[in-house]
Structures are given as structure tokens and as C-alpha cells.
Amino acid sequence: MQINTISLVIYAALIVLSAYNLRLAWRLSKLQTSALLRRPEDILPDESARLQAINQDKKKWKILGRVFFWVALLVAFVGEMEELAFFLSLYSICNIVVLRGNIATLNILVAK
């Protein structure tokens, strides 16, 4: 088995993205357990608009992430390892964007 440069870059990107994804998930879980959230009545209209925009963005990235996951699953059966690593990297990027959106949402909702 010979690994070319592109494959090496894809595998390295997958490792780095997975580590960053885990770090963000850990940060989000710590934030969720320690945060005191405000009541819905205390949220300002501009914050509500930002929350809606973040939520719409997260929905788009979640759908795209699901597409990449299912393509990666299909590639796992009929494709090559490099293709699988590529689509898993794209799936990881989508998860990172969703996690960052969740962190931004919690930062808005935290009692000041």
C-alpha cells in the first residue's frame, strides 16, 4: 500500500479536525453544565434575532453534515479509504460549525 501526498494531507486533516471537534464538544459540555441561563423574557430583541440567525445557520450545516455522513457511509462500502477520509473530514467541518453555533447560542443566553 502506497500513500501519496494528497492522501497524507487528507488523513492529517481528518485527525486535526477530529481533535478540534472533540475539544469543542468538551468546551460546550463544560459551558452547558456551568452556565446560568436567562429567562426568555430577559432576552433583548436584537439577541433574539441573532439567536434565530444562528439557529437557521445551524440547521443548514446539520443537513449538509447528514449528507456528508451518508455519502461517507456509502463510500465506506464501495469506495476507497482516501474518499472515506475526505467525506469524514467534510462531516467533521460541519459538526465544528454546528458546535460553534451552539457555543455562540449559549454565550448569548448566559445570564450577565
PyRosetta script that sets phi, psi and omega in degrees:
from pyrosetta import init, pose_from_sequence

init()
pose = pose_from_sequence("MQINTISLVIYAALIVLSAYNLRLAWRLSKLQTSALLRRPEDILPDESARLQAINQDKKKWKILGRVFFWVALLVAFVGEMEELAFFLSLYSICNIVVLRGNIATLNILVAK")
pose.set_psi(1, 122.8)
pose.set_omega(1, -178.3)
pose.set_phi(2, -111.5)
pose.set_psi(2, 130.7)
pose.set_omega(2, -178.6)
pose.set_phi(3, -104.6)
pose.set_psi(3, 123.6)
pose.set_omega(3, 177.9)
pose.set_phi(4, -89.9)
pose.set_psi(4, 177.5)
pose.set_omega(4, -173.9)
pose.set_phi(5, -64.9)
pose.set_psi(5, -41.1)
pose.set_omega(5, -179.2)
pose.set_phi(6, -63.6)
pose.set_psi(6, -41.9)
pose.set_omega(6, 178.3)
pose.set_phi(7, -62.4)
pose.set_psi(7, -41.2)
pose.set_omega(7, 179.0)
pose.set_phi(8, -62.7)
pose.set_psi(8, -41.0)
pose.set_omega(8, 178.0)
pose.set_phi(9, -64.8)
pose.set_psi(9, -42.3)
pose.set_omega(9, 179.7)
pose.set_phi(10, -63.5)
pose.set_psi(10, -44.3)
pose.set_omega(10, 179.6)
pose.set_phi(11, -65.7)
pose.set_psi(11, -41.1)
pose.set_omega(11, 178.7)
pose.set_phi(12, -65.0)
pose.set_psi(12, -41.0)
pose.set_omega(12, 178.1)
pose.set_phi(13, -63.3)
pose.set_psi(13, -40.2)
pose.set_omega(13, 179.0)
pose.set_phi(14, -63.3)
pose.set_psi(14, -40.9)
pose.set_omega(14, 179.6)
pose.set_phi(15, -65.8)
pose.set_psi(15, -46.1)
pose.set_omega(15, -179.3)
pose.set_phi(16, -65.1)
pose.set_psi(16, -44.2)
pose.set_omega(16, 179.9)
pose.set_phi(17, -64.8)
pose.set_psi(17, -38.9)
pose.set_omega(17, 178.4)
pose.set_phi(18, -65.3)
pose.set_psi(18, -40.9)
pose.set_omega(18, 178.3)
pose.set_phi(19, -64.9)
pose.set_psi(19, -42.7)
pose.set_omega(19, 178.6)
pose.set_phi(20, -65.7)
pose.set_psi(20, -38.6)
pose.set_omega(20, 177.3)
pose.set_phi(21, -60.7)
pose.set_psi(21, -44.7)
pose.set_omega(21, 178.3)
pose.set_phi(22, -64.7)
pose.set_psi(22, -40.1)
pose.set_omega(22, 179.1)
pose.set_phi(23, -63.1)
pose.set_psi(23, -42.6)
pose.set_omega(23, 178.1)
pose.set_phi(24, -66.9)
pose.set_psi(24, -39.2)
pose.set_omega(24, 178.2)
pose.set_phi(25, -63.6)
pose.set_psi(25, -39.1)
pose.set_omega(25, 177.3)
pose.set_phi(26, -64.8)
pose.set_psi(26, -43.8)
pose.set_omega(26, 179.3)
pose.set_phi(27, -63.3)
pose.set_psi(27, -40.7)
pose.set_omega(27, 178.8)
pose.set_phi(28, -65.2)
pose.set_psi(28, -42.1)
pose.set_omega(28, -179.9)
pose.set_phi(29, -65.9)
pose.set_psi(29, -38.1)
pose.set_omega(29, 176.3)
pose.set_phi(30, -65.2)
pose.set_psi(30, -40.2)
pose.set_omega(30, 179.8)
pose.set_phi(31, -66.8)
pose.set_psi(31, -38.9)
pose.set_omega(31, -180.0)
pose.set_phi(32, -66.5)
pose.set_psi(32, -37.7)
pose.set_omega(32, -177.5)
pose.set_phi(33, -77.6)
pose.set_psi(33, -26.3)
pose.set_omega(33, -175.1)
pose.set_phi(34, -102.8)
pose.set_psi(34, -8.1)
pose.set_omega(34, -173.2)
pose.set_phi(35, -86.1)
pose.set_psi(35, 138.7)
pose.set_omega(35, 170.5)
pose.set_phi(36, -100.3)
pose.set_psi(36, 113.2)
pose.set_omega(36, -175.1)
pose.set_phi(37, -86.8)
pose.set_psi(37, 149.3)
pose.set_omega(37, 177.5)
pose.set_phi(38, -78.4)
pose.set_psi(38, 160.1)
pose.set_omega(38, 174.8)
pose.set_phi(39, -73.9)
pose.set_psi(39, 154.1)
pose.set_omega(39, 179.5)
pose.set_phi(40, -58.8)
pose.set_psi(40, -28.9)
pose.set_omega(40, -179.8)
pose.set_phi(41, -69.1)
pose.set_psi(41, -23.1)
pose.set_omega(41, -176.3)
pose.set_phi(42, -87.0)
pose.set_psi(42, -3.1)
pose.set_omega(42, -178.3)
pose.set_phi(43, -82.9)
pose.set_psi(43, 129.0)
pose.set_omega(43, -179.5)
pose.set_phi(44, -74.1)
pose.set_psi(44, 156.8)
pose.set_omega(44, -179.4)
pose.set_phi(45, -60.3)
pose.set_psi(45, -39.0)
pose.set_omega(45, 179.4)
pose.set_phi(46, -68.7)
pose.set_psi(46, -33.6)
pose.set_omega(46, 175.5)
pose.set_phi(47, -68.5)
pose.set_psi(47, -36.9)
pose.set_omega(47, 177.5)
pose.set_phi(48, -63.7)
pose.set_psi(48, -40.5)
pose.set_omega(48, 177.6)
pose.set_phi(49, -64.4)
pose.set_psi(49, -41.3)
pose.set_omega(49, 177.5)
pose.set_phi(50, -63.5)
pose.set_psi(50, -40.5)
pose.set_omega(50, 178.5)
pose.set_phi(51, -62.8)
pose.set_psi(51, -41.0)
pose.set_omega(51, 178.3)
pose.set_phi(52, -65.2)
pose.set_psi(52, -40.8)
pose.set_omega(52, 178.8)
pose.set_phi(53, -64.6)
pose.set_psi(53, -42.5)
pose.set_omega(53, 178.2)
pose.set_phi(54, -63.7)
pose.set_psi(54, -41.5)
pose.set_omega(54, -179.5)
pose.set_phi(55, -63.9)
pose.set_psi(55, -41.7)
pose.set_omega(55, 177.4)
pose.set_phi(56, -63.8)
pose.set_psi(56, -41.9)
pose.set_omega(56, 177.7)
pose.set_phi(57, -61.6)
pose.set_psi(57, -43.9)
pose.set_omega(57, -179.9)
pose.set_phi(58, -62.5)
pose.set_psi(58, -39.0)
pose.set_omega(58, 179.5)
pose.set_phi(59, -61.1)
pose.set_psi(59, -44.3)
pose.set_omega(59, 179.4)
pose.set_phi(60, -61.2)
pose.set_psi(60, -45.1)
pose.set_omega(60, -178.6)
pose.set_phi(61, -69.3)
pose.set_psi(61, -33.0)
pose.set_omega(61, 177.0)
pose.set_phi(62, -65.0)
pose.set_psi(62, -43.0)
pose.set_omega(62, 178.9)
pose.set_phi(63, -63.7)
pose.set_psi(63, -45.5)
pose.set_omega(63, 178.5)
pose.set_phi(64, -61.9)
pose.set_psi(64, -39.6)
pose.set_omega(64, 177.5)
pose.set_phi(65, -62.6)
pose.set_psi(65, -40.0)
pose.set_omega(65, 177.4)
pose.set_phi(66, -63.4)
pose.set_psi(66, -40.5)
pose.set_omega(66, 178.0)
pose.set_phi(67, -61.2)
pose.set_psi(67, -47.1)
pose.set_omega(67, 179.1)
pose.set_phi(68, -63.3)
pose.set_psi(68, -36.7)
pose.set_omega(68, 178.6)
pose.set_phi(69, -63.5)
pose.set_psi(69, -46.6)
pose.set_omega(69, -178.4)
pose.set_phi(70, -68.5)
pose.set_psi(70, -35.2)
pose.set_omega(70, 175.0)
pose.set_phi(71, -64.9)
pose.set_psi(71, -41.4)
pose.set_omega(71, 178.1)
pose.set_phi(72, -63.0)
pose.set_psi(72, -39.1)
pose.set_omega(72, 177.8)
pose.set_phi(73, -64.7)
pose.set_psi(73, -41.3)
pose.set_omega(73, 176.9)
pose.set_phi(74, -64.9)
pose.set_psi(74, -43.3)
pose.set_omega(74, -180.0)
pose.set_phi(75, -64.9)
pose.set_psi(75, -30.5)
pose.set_omega(75, 179.3)
pose.set_phi(76, -61.1)
pose.set_psi(76, -30.5)
pose.set_omega(76, -178.9)
pose.set_phi(77, -90.7)
pose.set_psi(77, -33.2)
pose.set_omega(77, -173.5)
pose.set_phi(78, -120.0)
pose.set_psi(78, -7.1)
pose.set_omega(78, -175.0)
pose.set_phi(79, -108.6)
pose.set_psi(79, -162.2)
pose.set_omega(79, 179.7)
pose.set_phi(80, -106.0)
pose.set_psi(80, 165.6)
pose.set_omega(80, -176.7)
pose.set_phi(81, -63.4)
pose.set_psi(81, -35.8)
pose.set_omega(81, 179.8)
pose.set_phi(82, -64.2)
pose.set_psi(82, -40.9)
pose.set_omega(82, 178.0)
pose.set_phi(83, -65.4)
pose.set_psi(83, -40.1)
pose.set_omega(83, 177.9)
pose.set_phi(84, -62.3)
pose.set_psi(84, -45.9)
pose.set_omega(84, 179.2)
pose.set_phi(85, -63.1)
pose.set_psi(85, -36.6)
pose.set_omega(85, 178.8)
pose.set_phi(86, -63.1)
pose.set_psi(86, -49.0)
pose.set_omega(86, -178.3)
pose.set_phi(87, -71.5)
pose.set_psi(87, -30.7)
pose.set_omega(87, 174.0)
pose.set_phi(88, -68.8)
pose.set_psi(88, -32.8)
pose.set_omega(88, 175.0)
pose.set_phi(89, -65.0)
pose.set_psi(89, -42.6)
pose.set_omega(89, 177.5)
pose.set_phi(90, -64.4)
pose.set_psi(90, -39.1)
pose.set_omega(90, 176.3)
pose.set_phi(91, -62.8)
pose.set_psi(91, -40.4)
pose.set_omega(91, 178.2)
pose.set_phi(92, -64.4)
pose.set_psi(92, -39.2)
pose.set_omega(92, 177.6)
pose.set_phi(93, -61.6)
pose.set_psi(93, -43.1)
pose.set_omega(93, 178.1)
pose.set_phi(94, -62.6)
pose.set_psi(94, -41.5)
pose.set_omega(94, 178.2)
pose.set_phi(95, -64.5)
pose.set_psi(95, -37.6)
pose.set_omega(95, 178.5)
pose.set_phi(96, -63.4)
pose.set_psi(96, -42.8)
pose.set_omega(96, 179.4)
pose.set_phi(97, -64.1)
pose.set_psi(97, -40.9)
pose.set_omega(97, 178.7)
pose.set_phi(98, -65.9)
pose.set_psi(98, -42.4)
pose.set_omega(98, 178.1)
pose.set_phi(99, -63.1)
pose.set_psi(99, -40.6)
pose.set_omega(99, 177.7)
pose.set_phi(100, -64.9)
pose.set_psi(100, -34.9)
pose.set_omega(100, 175.0)
pose.set_phi(101, -65.8)
pose.set_psi(101, -40.2)
pose.set_omega(101, 176.9)
pose.set_phi(102, -63.8)
pose.set_psi(102, -40.7)
pose.set_omega(102, 178.4)
pose.set_phi(103, -65.7)
pose.set_psi(103, -41.3)
pose.set_omega(103, 177.9)
pose.set_phi(104, -63.9)
pose.set_psi(104, -39.5)
pose.set_omega(104, 177.5)
pose.set_phi(105, -62.0)
pose.set_psi(105, -46.5)
pose.set_omega(105, 179.2)
pose.set_phi(106, -64.6)
pose.set_psi(106, -36.7)
pose.set_omega(106, 178.5)
pose.set_phi(107, -64.5)
pose.set_psi(107, -31.7)
pose.set_omega(107, 176.9)
pose.set_phi(108, -73.5)
pose.set_psi(108, -38.9)
pose.set_omega(108, -174.2)
pose.set_phi(109, -83.1)
pose.set_psi(109, -11.1)
pose.set_omega(109, -177.9)
pose.set_phi(110, -67.1)
pose.set_psi(110, 137.4)
pose.set_omega(110, 178.7)
pose.set_phi(111, -64.5)
pose.set_psi(111, 133.3)
pose.set_omega(111, -176.3)
pose.set_phi(112, -98.1)
pose.dump_pdb("model.pdb")
